[in-house]
Amino acid sequence: MTLLCLDVSNSHTTIGAFDADELVAHWQVSSEERRSADEWQLLITGLVTQAGIRRISAVSLCCTVPAILVELRAMRERYWADLPVVIVGPGVKTGVPIHTDNPREVGADRIVNALAAAELYGGPAIVVDLNGTATIFDVVDAANRYIGGAIAPGVELSLDALARRGAQLRSVELALPRDVVGKNTVEAVQSGLIYGFAGLVDGMVDRIIESLGVDPDHVTVIATGAYPEAVVDSCATITTRDPWLTLTGLRLIHEKNRD
């Protein structure tokens, strides 16, 4: 019995296969909006088959890209009609009280991350989702309620914008420079991106903890997503790394909606 989980974000799609509560295989592909339902099915089938997985018994997914969600729903109707499929959205049980102005506008992936953080680590907790497009902070309080968060540009988005708009700048490898003071353009860009985003993370985490009014030692700060290791390595406030937090949250949502 294998549960397939899909976390579809703006830049990347992370796919995982669970046998009970064990993640037995995982993959990352681009979130291509022009990919059709048939292409998604062919891609997923190829990955699953190559991993030696014989049969998918259920599917749990969240998607923040409307155009892709349309194709995933079409794939569900065409290929997964006999499978129990949970698509995270209004009406799906999460077990996480959402204390925001408009709970329906909160991204599905953010709720999934909040659930996983509450179940695995307990509140208060801050999830720092470092993906290519955005740097997202989600906050779970001491009562394991989702109370909101913050959204900033992502590392890859910032690097792409810098390369496009800077006449003498170009894309560089996201690696640690020799020193925070760059001795050439490449190192200067690396320093600004890596240490700049580390400072963003640490500064936001400190402000969120101050807002919560709790002891910083009692707050779990979880880095997740397709994060650049160099950035997370430079953060002083990250206490836990869990790159598969969202996949685990999708597994938990499947269990809560199994009936």
URDASUL-V824711 format. One record per residue. PHI is phi in whole degrees, 0 to 359 (* if undefined). PSI is psi as a letter, one per 40 degrees, with the letter a starting at -180 (999 if undefined). OMEGA is omega in whole degrees, -180 to 180 (NA if undefined). Layout:
phi=[PHI	PHI]
psi=[PSI	PSI]
omega=[OMEGA	OMEGA]
This chain:
phi=[*	239	263	259	241	232	247	257	248	296	255	230	242	256	240	222	241	249	251	59	258	259	281	264	201	208	215	226	231	286	269	271	293	275	289	278	302	294	291	299	298	297	297	294	299	296	296	295	295	298	278	81	273	280	211	267	262	198	225	227	214	227	215	254	245	305	296	287	300	301	290	293	294	294	297	300	294	274	241	245	299	266	257	288	236	251	250	296	178	305	95	270	289	240	78	249	295	254	253	230	299	222	304	290	269	286	302	301	295	290	292	298	296	296	299	298	297	295	286	274	242	79	274	285	212	236	263	250	264	261	250	296	273	219	250	245	249	238	240	246	274	295	267	61	257	278	245	123	175	210	228	231	300	272	296	295	300	294	295	297	296	296	291	285	265	265	300	249	250	212	295	228	288	278	233	296	284	297	204	298	269	292	265	208	298	300	293	295	293	301	297	298	288	289	286	295	287	298	294	300	299	297	295	293	299	300	292	294	297	298	295	290	70	239	289	305	290	260	253	270	247	250	270	216	92	275	282	290	303	298	291	296	300	266	273	270	261	291	253	216	247	218	296	253	301	294	298	297	299	295	297	296	293	303	294	286	248	299	281]
psi=[h	h	h	h	h	h	h	h	a	d	d	i	h	h	h	i	h	h	h	b	e	h	h	e	i	i	i	h	i	i	g	h	d	e	h	i	d	d	d	d	d	d	d	d	d	d	d	d	d	d	e	e	h	d	h	h	d	i	h	h	i	i	h	e	h	d	d	d	d	d	d	d	d	d	d	d	d	d	d	f	d	e	i	h	h	h	h	h	a	h	e	h	h	d	e	h	h	h	g	i	d	g	d	e	e	h	i	d	d	d	d	d	d	d	d	d	d	d	d	d	d	i	i	i	i	h	h	h	h	g	i	d	d	i	h	h	h	h	h	h	a	d	e	f	i	h	e	a	a	i	h	i	i	i	d	d	d	d	d	d	d	d	d	d	e	h	d	e	i	i	i	i	h	g	i	h	i	d	i	d	h	h	e	i	d	d	d	d	d	d	d	d	d	d	d	d	d	d	d	d	d	d	d	d	d	d	d	d	d	d	d	d	f	i	h	d	e	e	h	h	h	h	h	i	a	f	i	h	d	d	d	d	d	e	h	e	e	h	d	i	h	g	e	f	d	d	d	d	d	d	d	d	d	d	d	d	e	d	999]
omega=[-176	175	178	180	180	175	-175	177	-174	-175	-175	171	178	-177	179	177	-180	166	-169	-180	-180	175	-173	179	177	-178	174	179	178	176	-177	-176	-179	-180	-178	178	180	179	176	180	179	180	-177	179	179	180	-178	-179	180	180	179	179	-172	-174	173	-177	-179	-178	173	-175	170	-176	179	-179	-174	-178	179	-180	177	-179	178	176	177	177	178	-178	-174	-171	-175	-175	-178	-178	169	-177	176	174	-173	-180	179	180	179	179	176	-178	-179	174	-177	-178	175	-179	-179	-176	-177	-178	179	-179	-179	-179	-180	177	179	178	179	178	-179	179	-179	-176	-174	-172	-177	179	0	-179	176	175	177	-177	-178	175	-173	-174	-174	170	-170	177	177	-170	173	-177	-175	178	-180	174	174	-173	178	-178	-178	180	177	177	178	-177	-177	178	180	179	178	180	179	-179	-179	-172	179	-173	-177	-180	-180	178	-179	175	179	180	179	174	-180	-177	178	176	-177	180	176	-174	-179	-179	178	178	178	-180	-179	-179	-173	-178	177	180	174	177	176	-179	-177	180	180	179	179	-179	180	179	177	179	179	-179	-179	177	180	-179	-178	-178	174	180	-170	173	178	-178	180	-171	172	-178	-177	179	-178	177	-176	180	180	-172	-180	179	-175	174	-180	-176	-178	-178	-178	177	178	177	177	176	179	178	175	-179	-179	-178	-174	-177	NA]
